C-alpha cells in the first residue's frame, strides 16, 4: 500500500487552484453521464453516509462520511471520512483523499463553475449569505474569478458574521439582508434555512444568485418569486429534482414548471448570460459525480507536484 498516496488537507490544498478546478469540472461533464449511488447506515444517533460515482473515462470514487453528533462534546469533529479513488481501467486503488478537502473544493468549485458563465464578468459587489465553513470557501473561490470584487457577509447571528470579517481581509458585515441583496451583483447563499430568506422582490436586473445551502426536501433559501424572475440552472437534474426543496416545492405547487429549469452541467454550453440585465439563478445540488471529478483533479495536481 505504500505506493498509494494518502492526500491530507493542507498538503493537497497547497497544490490546487479554483480556476483549474472549474475547468476540470466542465471537462468531466463532456464524459458519459455518471452512475451514482448513495447508501446510509445508522446506529442512533450516528450515521455512515457513502456516496459513490463511476464515470467511464474518469474512474470510480467512494466518499464516506461518518456523522457522530456526540463528538463535539469531546473536542472532536462531528463529521469525518475519506474519499477512495479507483482507476478507470482496472479498478485498482489509486488514492485516499481527505474528506474535508474534497468537500470544500467540490462545493465552492461547483458554484464557481456556474458563476464564471452566468454572472456578469464585471461583477464588483459579492454578498455571502451565511458565515459558516462554506461561506469562507465561497470567499476564496469567488476571489479567484472576480479578483477586484468587494465582499459583504450577512448572517442570521451577527456575531458569527463579525468573526468571519475578522478572519477575512476586507470583508464587510451587512446589518440588513434586503439592503445587501439589492446592492449586490452576485448573491451566494449557504444557509441551513427551511424558510426562504431571499425574496424575489429584492432582486435587481443583472444579478446572479447562487444557492448552496438547501439539500433536504424541506429546505429552501429563496421564495417562488425569485425563481420566477430568474433564468434557472442546476448542476444536475438527477440530484436536485425530486430531492431538494429549493426546486421541488415550487415544482409541486406549480409556481414553476419543469421547463423553467433550463440546463444542467451536461449541457454546459447552455450556461450563458443573454443580456446584462437578466437575472440568473443557479442551484448547487452537489452529488458524488462532482466528488469524483474533484478528487481526480486533486490527484492529478498531487502527481504533478511530486
C-alpha positions as CSV (number, residue, x, y, z in Angstrom):
1,X,0.0,0.0,0.0
2,X,3.0,2.3,0.4
3,X,2.9,3.5,-3.2
4,X,-0.8,4.6,-2.9
5,X,-0.9,8.3,-2.0
6,X,-2.8,9.4,1.1
7,X,-3.5,13.1,0.4
8,X,-4.1,15.2,3.5
9,X,-5.8,18.5,3.7
10,X,-3.1,21.1,3.9
11,X,-0.6,19.4,1.6
12,X,-3.3,18.7,-1.0
13,X,-4.8,22.2,-0.9
14,X,-1.4,23.9,-1.5
15,X,-1.4,22.4,-5.0
16,X,-4.9,23.5,-6.1
17,X,-6.4,26.5,-7.8
18,X,-10.0,27.4,-8.2
19,X,-10.0,28.2,-11.9
20,X,-8.2,24.9,-12.7
21,X,-10.9,23.0,-10.7
22,X,-13.8,24.7,-12.6
23,X,-12.1,23.8,-15.9
24,X,-11.8,20.2,-14.7
25,X,-15.5,20.1,-13.6
26,X,-16.5,21.4,-17.0
27,X,-14.4,18.8,-18.8
28,X,-15.8,16.0,-16.6
29,X,-19.2,16.7,-18.0
30,X,-18.0,16.1,-21.5
31,X,-17.6,12.4,-20.5
32,X,-20.5,9.9,-20.3
33,X,-23.1,10.6,-17.6
34,X,-22.1,9.3,-14.2
35,X,-23.6,6.3,-12.5
36,X,-24.2,7.4,-8.9
37,X,-25.5,5.7,-5.7
38,X,-25.9,6.7,-2.0
39,X,-26.1,4.4,1.0
40,X,-27.0,5.3,4.6
41,X,-26.2,3.2,7.7
42,X,-27.5,4.2,11.1
43,X,-26.6,3.5,14.8
44,X,-28.6,6.0,16.6
45,X,-27.6,8.8,16.8
46,X,-24.6,8.1,14.4
47,X,-24.7,7.8,10.6
48,X,-22.4,6.5,7.9
49,X,-23.2,8.0,4.5
50,X,-21.4,6.7,1.5
51,X,-21.7,8.3,-1.9
52,X,-20.3,6.6,-4.9
53,X,-19.8,7.5,-8.6
54,X,-18.5,5.8,-11.7
55,X,-17.7,7.8,-14.8
56,X,-16.5,6.0,-17.9
57,X,-13.1,7.5,-18.7
58,X,-12.5,9.1,-15.2
59,X,-12.8,6.2,-12.8
60,X,-14.6,5.4,-9.5
61,X,-14.8,7.3,-6.3
62,X,-16.5,6.4,-2.9
63,X,-16.8,9.3,-0.4
64,X,-17.7,8.1,3.0
65,X,-18.8,10.4,5.8
66,X,-19.2,9.4,9.4
67,X,-21.5,11.8,11.4
68,X,-21.2,11.4,15.1
69,X,-23.2,14.2,16.8
70,X,-21.6,13.5,20.2
71,X,-18.1,14.2,19.1
72,X,-18.0,18.0,19.6
73,X,-18.6,17.4,23.4
74,X,-15.2,15.6,23.3
75,X,-13.5,18.2,21.2
76,X,-13.6,16.0,18.1
77,X,-15.2,16.9,14.7
78,X,-18.7,15.8,14.2
79,X,-18.1,14.8,10.5
80,X,-15.1,12.7,9.5
81,X,-14.4,10.4,6.5
82,X,-12.4,9.9,3.4
83,X,-12.6,9.5,-0.4
84,X,-11.2,6.4,-2.1
85,X,-10.3,6.8,-5.8
86,X,-10.1,3.8,-8.1
87,X,-8.6,3.5,-11.6
88,X,-11.0,3.5,-14.6
89,X,-9.0,0.9,-16.5
90,X,-8.7,-1.9,-13.9
91,X,-10.4,-0.8,-10.7
92,X,-7.2,-0.7,-8.6
93,X,-7.0,1.7,-5.7
94,X,-5.3,4.9,-6.7
95,X,-5.5,7.3,-3.8
96,X,-7.2,8.1,-0.5
97,X,-8.1,11.8,-0.2
98,X,-9.0,13.8,2.8
99,X,-12.8,14.1,3.1
100,X,-12.9,17.8,4.1
101,X,-10.5,18.7,1.2
102,X,-12.8,17.1,-1.4
103,X,-15.9,18.5,0.1
104,X,-14.6,22.1,0.4
105,X,-13.3,22.3,-3.1
106,X,-16.2,20.4,-4.7
107,X,-18.9,22.6,-3.1
108,X,-17.4,26.0,-3.8
109,X,-16.0,24.9,-7.2
110,X,-19.4,23.7,-8.3
111,X,-20.9,27.2,-7.7
112,X,-17.9,29.0,-9.3
113,X,-18.2,26.9,-12.4
114,X,-21.7,28.3,-12.9
115,X,-20.8,31.9,-11.8
116,X,-17.9,32.1,-14.4
117,X,-20.6,31.5,-17.1
118,X,-23.7,33.2,-15.7
119,X,-22.5,36.1,-13.6
120,X,-21.6,39.4,-15.3
121,X,-17.7,39.4,-15.6
122,X,-17.7,43.0,-14.3
123,X,-19.4,42.0,-11.0
124,X,-17.9,44.0,-8.2
125,X,-20.1,43.5,-5.2
126,X,-20.5,40.0,-3.9
127,X,-22.7,39.1,-1.0
128,X,-22.2,35.9,1.0
129,X,-25.2,34.8,2.9
130,X,-24.1,32.6,5.8
131,X,-20.9,32.9,7.7
132,X,-20.2,29.2,8.2
133,X,-17.4,27.0,6.8
134,X,-18.9,27.1,3.3
135,X,-19.1,30.9,3.4
136,X,-15.3,31.1,4.0
137,X,-14.8,28.7,1.0
138,X,-17.0,30.8,-1.2
139,X,-15.0,33.9,-0.5
140,X,-11.8,32.1,-1.5
141,X,-13.4,30.7,-4.7
142,X,-15.1,33.8,-5.9
143,X,-12.0,35.9,-5.2
144,X,-10.1,33.8,-7.8
145,X,-12.6,34.6,-10.6
146,X,-13.5,38.1,-9.5
147,X,-10.3,39.5,-8.1
148,X,-11.4,43.1,-7.9
149,X,-14.7,42.3,-6.1
150,X,-15.7,43.7,-2.7
151,X,-17.3,41.2,-0.4
152,X,-20.0,41.5,2.2
153,X,-21.3,38.9,4.6
154,X,-24.7,38.6,6.2
155,X,-25.5,36.0,8.9
156,X,-28.6,35.5,11.0
157,X,-26.4,35.6,14.1
158,X,-24.4,38.8,13.8
159,X,-21.5,37.7,16.0
160,X,-20.6,34.9,13.5
161,X,-20.5,37.4,10.7
162,X,-18.3,39.7,12.8
163,X,-16.0,36.7,13.4
164,X,-15.7,35.9,9.7
165,X,-14.9,39.6,9.0
166,X,-12.1,39.4,11.5
167,X,-10.7,36.4,9.7
168,X,-11.1,37.6,6.1
169,X,-9.3,40.8,5.0
170,X,-11.6,43.5,3.6
171,X,-14.8,41.6,4.3
172,X,-17.7,43.9,5.3
173,X,-20.7,42.9,7.5
174,X,-24.2,43.7,6.4
175,X,-26.8,44.6,9.0
176,X,-29.9,44.3,6.8
177,X,-30.3,41.4,4.3
178,X,-32.7,43.1,2.0
179,X,-30.4,46.2,1.6
180,X,-27.4,43.9,1.0
181,X,-29.2,41.8,-1.6
182,X,-30.4,44.8,-3.5
183,X,-26.8,46.2,-3.7
184,X,-25.1,43.0,-4.8
185,X,-24.0,41.9,-8.2
186,X,-23.7,38.3,-7.0
187,X,-25.5,36.7,-4.1
188,X,-24.1,33.4,-2.9
189,X,-26.0,31.7,-0.1
190,X,-25.1,28.8,2.1
191,X,-27.5,28.6,5.0
192,X,-29.5,25.8,6.7
193,X,-32.8,27.6,6.2
194,X,-36.1,25.9,5.7
195,X,-37.9,29.2,5.2
196,X,-36.9,31.4,2.2
197,X,-34.5,34.1,3.3
198,X,-34.0,35.9,0.0
199,X,-37.1,37.4,-1.6
200,X,-37.6,37.8,-5.4
201,X,-38.9,41.3,-4.8
202,X,-35.4,42.3,-3.7
203,X,-33.6,41.1,-6.8
204,X,-32.3,43.6,-9.3
205,X,-31.6,43.4,-13.1
206,X,-28.2,41.9,-13.9
207,X,-27.8,39.9,-10.7
208,X,-26.6,36.3,-10.4
209,X,-27.9,34.2,-7.5
210,X,-26.0,31.1,-6.3
211,X,-27.8,28.8,-3.9
212,X,-25.9,26.1,-2.0
213,X,-27.5,25.6,1.4
214,X,-30.7,23.6,0.8
215,X,-30.1,19.9,0.5
216,X,-33.2,18.3,2.1
217,X,-36.8,18.2,0.7
218,X,-37.9,20.8,3.4
219,X,-35.1,23.3,2.8
220,X,-35.0,26.4,0.6
221,X,-33.3,29.8,0.6
222,X,-35.3,31.8,-1.9
223,X,-39.0,32.3,-2.5
224,X,-41.1,31.4,-5.5
225,X,-40.8,35.0,-6.9
226,X,-37.0,34.7,-7.0
227,X,-37.3,31.6,-9.2
228,X,-40.0,33.1,-11.4
229,X,-37.9,36.2,-12.1
230,X,-34.7,34.4,-12.9
231,X,-33.4,32.1,-15.6
232,X,-32.7,29.0,-13.6
233,X,-29.9,26.5,-13.9
234,X,-28.8,23.5,-11.8
235,X,-25.7,21.4,-11.6
236,X,-27.5,18.1,-12.0
237,X,-31.2,17.4,-12.7
238,X,-30.6,14.0,-11.1
239,X,-29.6,15.4,-7.7
240,X,-31.9,18.4,-7.5
241,X,-35.3,17.4,-9.0
242,X,-37.2,15.1,-6.5
243,X,-34.6,15.7,-3.8
244,X,-34.2,19.4,-2.8
245,X,-37.0,21.7,-1.6
246,X,-35.5,24.7,-3.4
247,X,-36.6,23.1,-6.7
248,X,-39.1,20.5,-5.6
249,X,-41.5,22.6,-3.5
250,X,-42.2,25.2,-6.3
251,X,-42.4,22.5,-8.9
252,X,-45.0,20.6,-6.9
253,X,-47.0,23.8,-6.1
254,X,-47.0,24.8,-9.8
255,X,-45.1,28.0,-9.0
256,X,-42.6,26.9,-11.7
257,X,-42.7,24.1,-14.3
258,X,-40.1,21.7,-15.3
259,X,-39.1,23.7,-18.4
260,X,-38.2,26.6,-16.2
261,X,-35.0,24.6,-15.3
262,X,-33.0,25.5,-18.4
263,X,-30.0,23.2,-18.2
264,X,-27.6,21.2,-16.0
265,X,-23.9,20.8,-16.5
266,X,-24.3,18.0,-19.0
267,X,-25.4,20.9,-21.3
268,X,-22.8,23.3,-20.1
269,X,-22.8,25.2,-23.4
270,X,-26.3,26.5,-22.4
271,X,-24.8,28.2,-19.3
272,X,-24.7,31.7,-20.9
273,X,-25.9,35.1,-19.9
274,X,-28.1,36.5,-22.7
275,X,-28.1,40.1,-21.5
276,X,-26.6,42.4,-18.9
277,X,-30.0,43.0,-17.2
278,X,-31.3,39.5,-16.9
279,X,-31.3,37.7,-13.5
280,X,-29.6,34.3,-13.4
281,X,-30.0,31.7,-10.7
282,X,-28.0,28.5,-10.0
283,X,-28.9,25.7,-7.6
284,X,-25.8,23.8,-6.4
285,X,-27.1,20.3,-5.5
286,X,-23.8,18.5,-5.3
287,X,-23.5,14.8,-5.9
288,X,-21.0,12.0,-5.9
289,X,-20.1,12.6,-9.6
290,X,-18.7,16.0,-8.6
291,X,-16.7,14.4,-5.7
292,X,-15.2,12.1,-8.3
293,X,-14.3,14.9,-10.7
294,X,-12.8,17.0,-7.8
295,X,-10.9,14.0,-6.4
296,X,-9.4,13.2,-9.8
297,X,-8.3,16.9,-10.2
298,X,-6.7,16.7,-6.7
299,X,-4.8,13.5,-7.6
300,X,-3.7,15.0,-10.9
301,X,-2.3,18.1,-9.1
302,X,-0.7,15.9,-6.5
303,X,1.1,13.8,-9.1
304,X,2.2,16.9,-11.0
305,X,3.5,18.5,-7.8
306,X,5.6,15.4,-6.8
